[in-house]
Amino acid sequence: MEENQVVDAGLCHGSAGIAHIFNRFYQDTRIEDFKEAARYWFGVTLDFAKFEDGIGGYKKFHPEWENKPAAWVNSAGLLEGSAGIGLALLAAISDVEPKWDRCLLLS
């Protein structure tokens, strides 16, 4: 985990997004390596749900920027927040192709 620099579960640049991409690759190809990678990253995503005051247990990491210290913050949004994480988790347990990921160029 230290080498891949994934520090939160967000859809944009976190573990849920990586898991969703591997899941979509598996759904399209049925290559088992993609399935195993998706399972690994969904496990990481579930492990990130550790904040008692987070939305669904999740917070996004906001790095130090413009003299503001790094911090864990609540986010409900699609790309970096709990909405996107939830959508990726729901897509993982369904055989129905998610239409929402078209906006991410994954369809």
C-alpha positions in Angstrom: 0.0 0.0 0.0 2.9 2.4 0.6 4.2 2.0 -2.9 0.9 2.6 -4.7 0.1 5.9 -2.9 -3.6 5.1 -2.5 -4.6 6.7 0.7 -8.4 6.8 0.6 -11.4 5.0 -1.0 -12.6 7.7 -3.5 -13.8 6.8 -7.0 -11.6 9.3 -8.7 -8.1 8.4 -7.4 -8.8 5.9 -4.6 -9.4 2.2 -4.0 -13.0 2.2 -5.0 -12.1 3.6 -8.5 -9.4 1.1 -9.0 -11.7 -1.7 -7.9 -14.4 -0.6 -10.2 -12.1 -0.4 -13.2 -10.8 -3.9 -12.5 -14.4 -5.1 -12.0 -15.5 -3.7 -15.4 -12.5 -5.2 -17.1 -13.4 -8.6 -15.6 -17.1 -8.2 -16.6 -16.1 -7.5 -20.2 -13.3 -10.1 -20.5 -13.9 -12.8 -17.8 -10.1 -12.8 -17.2 -9.7 -14.1 -13.7 -6.7 -11.8 -12.9 -9.0 -8.8 -13.2 -11.5 -10.5 -10.9 -8.8 -11.1 -8.3 -7.5 -7.5 -8.6 -11.1 -6.2 -8.2 -11.6 -8.3 -5.1 -8.4 -7.1 -3.6 -9.2 -3.4 -4.2 -12.8 -3.8 -2.9 -11.3 -5.3 0.2 -9.0 -2.3 0.6 -12.1 -0.1 0.0 -14.0 -1.8 2.8 -11.0 -1.4 5.1 -11.0 2.3 4.6 -14.4 2.6 6.2 -12.9 3.3 9.6 -14.1 6.7 10.6 -16.9 6.9 13.2 -17.7 10.4 12.1 -17.3 9.7 8.4 -20.1 9.4 5.8 -20.7 5.6 5.8 -17.4 5.3 7.6 -15.5 7.1 4.8 -13.5 10.3 4.6 -11.3 11.7 1.9 -7.7 12.7 2.5 -7.0 16.3 1.7 -3.2 16.8 1.4 -1.4 19.8 2.5 -2.1 22.7 0.1 -1.6 26.4 0.1 -0.4 26.5 3.7 -3.3 24.4 4.9 -2.4 21.2 6.8 -3.3 17.8 5.5 -6.6 16.5 6.9 -9.2 13.8 6.7 -12.6 15.5 5.6 -16.1 14.3 5.0 -17.2 14.2 1.4 -20.5 13.0 0.0 -19.7 13.5 -3.6 -19.4 11.2 -6.6 -15.7 11.5 -7.4 -14.0 11.8 -4.0 -16.8 11.0 -1.6 -19.2 8.4 -0.2 -21.6 8.5 -3.2 -19.0 7.2 -5.6 -17.7 4.6 -3.2 -21.3 3.4 -2.7 -21.9 3.2 -6.4 -18.7 1.2 -7.0 -19.7 -1.2 -4.2 -23.2 -1.6 -5.6 -21.9 -2.3 -9.1 -19.6 -5.0 -7.6 -22.6 -7.1 -6.4 -24.8 -6.7 -9.5 -24.8 -8.4 -12.9 -26.4 -5.3 -14.4 -24.0 -3.0 -16.2 -23.9 0.3 -14.4 -24.9 3.2 -16.6 -23.5 5.9 -14.3 -19.9 5.1 -15.2 -20.4 6.4 -18.7 -19.4 9.9 -17.4 -16.1 8.3 -16.4 -15.6 6.8 -19.9 -15.8 3.3 -18.5 -18.8 1.9 -20.5 
